[in-house]
Amino acid sequence: MHRMSEFQAPDLPTPAALDRNYVTALARGLEVLSCFRSGERLLGNQDIARRCQLPKSTVSRLTHTLTLLGYLIHVPQEGKYRLGTATLALGSSMLSGLDIRKLARPLMHRLADLAQAEVALATRDRHSMVYIEHCPSPQPIDSNLDIGTRLPLATTAIGRAWLAACTVSERAQVLDYLHRHAPEQWAVAHSLESQWPAHQERPQAQLTTSFGDWLPQVNAIALAFSPGRGLPLMAISCGGPSRLVSSDMLLQRARPELERMVRRLQQAIYQA
């Protein structure tokens, strides 16, 4: 749960208030599953209640139901839960259906070798960008980034690339969501809004940067693209520790290759 600040959102309409077919219980169950982040093994009801901003009694019923269905596994020694095999089946099915990963993988490795940096492919999920493919840096870097990693939308290069490239109407919806659920991210995104196209009816790529904005010691650039075929807008980033990956190198050496990579990837998608 994000700390509330002076940027606390006003009372905005929720999906449940706007859509009579919205199933609140289902939405809450999915929110519980989404609480588990990359690298986290166990969460208790109190952890989940805090992140979902739900009463602990409600969370207890949800985790009990999800455990019976196989989406969670209860670890009695810890009094906590871990993701179950049913979620693994869902995730594996989703990833195996993304041919874009197979097309992008060799191009990502080429960029990583050229820039001696990490390269990632991600798409948006609420106020995060989720890695769906990842190529580690050829340099020995202590990094826990991998497929499934979630990064903030507003402070990372890959998130900013998505925000810059999406349509104006979609961006407005996302900013409303950030206003309600992640006010600190909304404040950052709002300050950058003037840099993005004000009238845009279809996705349009724009290179974005984050030089110490997400983490003080991390530099990255990114570019978004629309893969088509019903797939969501995606973004590719290239970056790493500032001691090894300078902003000048990213802009002068990695940027042209990143732009070529996105063009080649879109051509490959069209021909596939």
C-alpha positions in Angstrom: 0.0 0.0 0.0 1.4 3.4 -0.9 1.8 6.0 1.7 -0.8 8.7 1.4 0.5 12.3 0.9 -0.6 15.7 -0.1 -1.4 14.2 -3.5 -4.2 12.1 -2.0 -6.8 11.5 -4.7 -10.3 12.9 -4.5 -13.3 10.6 -4.5 -13.3 9.3 -8.1 -15.9 6.8 -9.5 -14.8 3.2 -9.2 -15.4 0.5 -11.8 -18.1 -1.0 -9.6 -19.9 2.3 -9.6 -19.7 2.7 -13.3 -20.5 -0.9 -14.5 -23.5 -2.8 -13.2 -21.8 -6.1 -14.5 -18.7 -5.5 -12.4 -18.2 -8.4 -10.0 -16.6 -7.0 -6.9 -15.9 -10.4 -5.2 -14.0 -11.6 -8.3 -12.1 -8.4 -8.6 -11.0 -8.7 -4.9 -9.9 -12.2 -5.4 -7.7 -11.2 -8.4 -6.3 -8.3 -6.4 -5.2 -10.8 -3.7 -3.4 -12.9 -6.3 -1.7 -9.8 -7.7 -0.3 -8.9 -4.3 2.4 -11.5 -4.8 5.4 -9.9 -6.4 8.5 -11.3 -8.1 10.9 -12.6 -5.5 8.3 -12.9 -2.7 7.4 -16.4 -1.6 5.0 -15.9 1.3 2.4 -13.4 2.4 0.1 -13.4 5.4 -3.5 -12.2 5.6 -2.3 -9.0 7.2 0.2 -8.3 4.4 -2.5 -8.9 1.8 -5.1 -6.8 3.7 -2.6 -3.9 3.8 -1.8 -4.0 0.1 -5.4 -4.5 -1.0 -6.7 -2.0 1.5 -9.4 -4.5 2.5 -10.5 -5.7 6.0 -8.6 -8.7 7.3 -11.8 -10.7 7.7 -12.6 -10.2 4.0 -9.1 -11.2 3.1 -9.3 -14.3 5.3 -12.4 -15.5 3.3 -10.7 -14.7 0.0 -7.5 -16.6 0.8 -9.5 -19.6 2.1 -11.5 -19.8 -1.1 -8.4 -19.3 -3.3 -6.6 -22.1 -1.4 -9.5 -24.5 -1.9 -9.3 -23.7 -5.7 -5.6 -24.3 -5.8 -4.6 -20.7 -6.5 -2.9 -20.3 -3.1 -1.1 -22.8 -0.9 -1.3 -22.4 2.9 2.0 -22.9 4.7 0.8 -23.6 8.3 4.3 -23.4 9.8 4.5 -19.7 8.8 0.8 -19.0 8.9 1.1 -17.5 5.4 0.3 -18.3 1.8 2.2 -18.9 -1.4 1.0 -19.0 -5.0 -0.5 -22.3 -6.0 -0.1 -24.4 -9.2 -3.3 -23.0 -10.6 -1.7 -19.6 -11.0 1.3 -21.3 -12.6 -0.9 -22.9 -15.2 -2.5 -19.5 -16.0 0.9 -17.7 -16.3 2.4 -20.4 -18.4 -0.5 -20.4 -20.8 -0.3 -16.7 -21.1 3.4 -16.5 -21.7 3.4 -19.5 -24.2 0.9 -17.6 -26.3 3.1 -14.6 -26.6 5.0 -15.2 -29.8 6.4 -11.7 -29.5 8.8 -13.1 -26.8 10.3 -15.5 -29.3 10.7 -12.8 -31.9 12.2 -10.4 -29.5 14.6 -12.6 -27.6 17.5 -12.7 -30.2 17.2 -9.0 -30.8 17.3 -8.3 -27.1 20.4 -10.4 -26.7 22.1 -8.4 -29.5 21.3 -5.1 -27.8 22.4 -6.4 -24.4 25.8 -7.5 -25.9 26.2 -4.2 -27.7 25.3 -2.0 -24.7 26.7 -4.4 -22.0 23.4 -3.7 -20.2 20.1 -5.4 -19.2 17.3 -5.5 -21.7 13.7 -6.1 -20.8 10.3 -6.4 -22.6 7.3 -5.4 -20.5 3.6 -4.4 -20.6 1.4 -2.5 -18.1 -0.6 -4.0 -15.3 -2.4 -1.3 -13.3 0.3 1.0 -11.8 3.3 -1.3 -12.8 5.2 -2.6 -15.8 5.5 -6.3 -15.7 8.5 -8.0 -17.4 7.4 -10.7 -19.9 10.9 -11.2 -21.3 14.3 -10.4 -19.8 17.9 -10.5 -21.0 20.5 -10.0 -18.3 23.6 -7.9 -18.8 26.8 -9.7 -20.0 28.6 -7.9 -17.2 28.6 -9.4 -13.7 25.8 -7.4 -12.1 24.0 -8.3 -8.9 20.4 -8.0 -10.1 17.2 -9.7 -9.1 15.3 -8.5 -12.2 13.6 -11.3 -14.2 10.4 -12.4 -15.9 7.5 -11.4 -13.7 9.3 -8.4 -12.1 7.1 -5.4 -11.5 8.5 -1.8 -11.9 6.8 1.5 -11.2 5.0 3.0 -14.1 5.9 6.7 -13.6 9.5 6.6 -12.5 11.1 4.0 -14.8 12.1 4.5 -18.4 10.0 1.5 -19.5 6.9 2.8 -17.7 7.4 6.3 -19.1 7.8 4.9 -22.6 4.4 3.2 -22.2 2.8 6.4 -21.0 4.3 8.4 -23.8 3.1 6.0 -26.5 -0.4 5.2 -25.4 -3.4 7.0 -26.7 -4.6 10.1 -24.9 -7.8 8.5 -23.7 -6.0 5.5 -22.3 -3.4 7.7 -20.6 -6.2 9.7 -19.0 -7.7 6.4 -17.6 -4.3 5.3 -16.3 -3.7 8.7 -14.6 -7.0 8.5 -12.9 -6.1 5.0 -11.7 -2.7 6.3 -10.4 -4.5 9.2 -8.7 -6.7 6.8 -6.7 -4.2 4.0 -6.0 -0.7 5.3 -6.3 -0.7 9.1 -5.6 3.0 9.4 -5.4 3.3 7.9 -8.9 0.6 10.2 -10.1 2.5 13.2 -8.9 5.5 12.2 -11.0 3.4 11.3 -14.0 1.5 14.6 -13.8 4.8 16.5 -13.8 5.9 14.8 -17.0 2.5 15.1 -18.8 3.6 18.1 -20.8 6.3 16.1 -22.5 3.8 13.6 -24.0 1.6 14.1 -27.1 -1.6 16.0 -26.2 -3.6 14.7 -29.2 -2.9 11.0 -30.0 -5.5 8.5 -31.3 -3.2 5.6 -31.9 0.0 4.4 -30.2 3.2 6.4 -31.1 6.7 5.6 -30.0 8.7 8.2 -28.1 12.1 7.5 -26.4 12.1 8.0 -22.7 14.7 8.0 -20.0 15.2 7.5 -16.3 18.6 8.5 -15.1 18.5 8.0 -11.3 14.7 8.7 -11.1 13.6 5.2 -10.2 16.7 4.2 -8.2 19.6 6.7 -7.7 22.2 4.3 -9.1 20.2 3.0 -12.2 20.2 4.5 -15.7 17.8 3.3 -18.5 16.2 4.3 -21.8 13.1 2.7 -23.3 10.9 2.7 -26.4 7.3 1.5 -26.6 5.6 -0.2 -29.6 2.3 -1.7 -30.5 2.6 -5.4 -31.5 -0.9 -5.6 -32.9 -2.9 -8.8 -33.2 -4.9 -8.0 -30.1 -1.8 -7.7 -27.9 -1.4 -4.8 -25.5 1.1 -1.9 -26.0 4.6 -3.0 -24.9 7.9 -1.3 -24.2 11.6 -2.4 -24.3 14.2 -0.9 -22.0 18.0 -1.0 -21.9 19.9 0.0 -18.7 21.8 -0.9 -15.7 23.9 0.4 -12.8 25.1 3.9 -13.5 28.7 2.9 -12.5 28.7 0.6 -15.5 26.0 2.0 -17.8 26.3 5.8 -18.3 23.6 8.0 -19.7 25.8 9.1 -22.5 26.5 5.6 -23.6 22.7 4.8 -23.6 21.8 7.9 -25.6 24.7 7.7 -28.1 25.3 4.0 -28.5 22.3 2.0 -27.3 19.6 4.3 -28.5 20.2 3.8 -32.3 20.3 0.0 -31.8 17.1 0.1 -29.6 15.3 2.1 -32.4 16.5 -0.4 -35.0 15.5 -3.3 -32.8 11.9 -2.0 -32.5 11.7 -1.4 -36.2 12.9 -5.0 -37.0 10.7 -6.4 -34.4 7.6 -4.8 -35.8 8.6 -6.0 -39.3 9.0 -9.5 -38.0 5.6 -9.4 -36.3 4.0 -8.2 -39.5 5.6 -11.0 -41.5 5.0 -13.8 -39.0 
